[in-house]
Amino acid sequence: MSSPGTLHLIPVGLGDSPTDTWLPVAAQEQARRLTIYIAENAKTARAFLKQVGTPHPLQSITIHTLEARTRPEDIRSWLAAAQQGQDIGLVSEAGCPAVADPGALVAAQAHRMGIPVRPWTGPSSLLLALMASGLDGQRFAFHGYAPVEPGERAKRLKQWEAESRKHRQTQLFIETPYRNEPMFKALTQALHGGTRLCIARALTTPEEWIRTCTIDQWKSRPPPDLNKKPSIFLFLAS
């Protein structure tokens, strides 16, 4: 019986920046060799393959589209090629696959099927933001998205702040880019003045901007330009 192929977890870019600044050469070379991919978004996966310079015609590369509601039997059928010895790539729409991303479903299924899983080094917006924030990097929690409804959003932010204060734990979350500015306003209204808030915008791109201030300090200056720019929000209560 032949040895199984490997599921390669390959990060993609966070924005418009040269590939060599965020993806090691060895990971680029591995990405070029693959002819089967599982991707959160087929269009962005093709753009990534064009960027790394795959030698294969794009139309000859199989790309399975993964969603949070994808059935387990579909994932098993996609991974069957790995059981026959073929390597498969897994990519997110941005950053590292399987982190705050449905790719975790694929990695879990690969383990059940006895398929080796290999993560490759590349950009994670969450870790890059945490590294640069100056907040607690020993204890942290990622929450995904906050509620959209203003009352529920304020209640959730206060809850996360209470947890941060109790456990000395940095709280991380994201927002849909076009709602960044209302989120910033909600944070300055809901959190205590001494809570430190970090905003990490457009990481790894020419528009990258990272700043940590207390809520009182944020209130005393003009709001940052966050409109339609991917951003990570982090805070640590005093």
HUKA-V622014 format. One record per backbone hydrogen bond with DSSP energy under -0.5 kcal/mol. NH is the residue of the N-H (numbers start at 1). CO is the residue of the C=O. If there is no record, write none. Layout:
NH_CO + NH_CO
This chain:
5_82 + 7_116 + 8_6 + 8_88 + 9_7 + 9_118 + 10_8 + 10_90 + 11_9 + 12_95 + 17_15 + 21_18 + 22_19 + 23_19 + 24_121 + 28_24 + 29_25 + 30_26 + 31_27 + 32_28 + 33_29 + 34_30 + 37_62 + 38_89 + 39_64 + 40_91 + 45_41 + 46_42 + 47_43 + 48_44 + 49_45 + 50_46 + 51_47 + 52_48 + 53_49 + 54_49 + 60_57 + 61_58 + 62_35 + 62_60 + 64_37 + 66_39 + 66_64 + 70_67 + 74_71 + 75_71 + 76_72 + 77_73 + 78_74 + 79_75 + 80_76 + 81_78 + 82_79 + 83_79 + 84_80 + 85_82 + 86_81 + 88_6 + 89_36 + 90_8 + 91_38 + 92_95 + 95_12 + 99_96 + 100_98 + 104_101 + 105_102 + 106_102 + 106_103 + 107_103 + 108_104 + 109_105 + 110_106 + 111_107 + 112_108 + 113_109 + 114_111 + 115_110 + 116_5 + 118_7 + 120_9 + 128_124 + 129_125 + 130_126 + 131_127 + 132_128 + 133_129 + 134_130 + 141_170 + 143_172 + 146_174 + 153_149 + 154_150 + 155_151 + 156_152 + 157_153 + 158_154 + 159_155 + 160_156 + 161_157 + 162_158 + 163_159 + 164_160 + 165_161 + 166_162 + 167_163 + 168_164 + 169_164 + 170_139 + 171_235 + 172_141 + 173_233 + 174_144 + 175_231 + 179_176 + 180_177 + 183_179 + 184_180 + 185_181 + 186_182 + 187_183 + 188_184 + 189_185 + 190_186 + 191_187 + 195_192 + 196_236 + 197_195 + 197_213 + 198_234 + 199_211 + 200_232 + 201_199 + 201_209 + 202_230 + 205_202 + 206_16 + 208_205 + 209_201 + 211_199 + 213_197 + 215_195 + 216_193 + 218_214 + 219_215 + 220_216 + 220_217 + 221_218 + 226_224 + 228_177 + 229_177 + 229_226 + 232_200 + 233_173 + 234_198 + 235_171 + 236_196
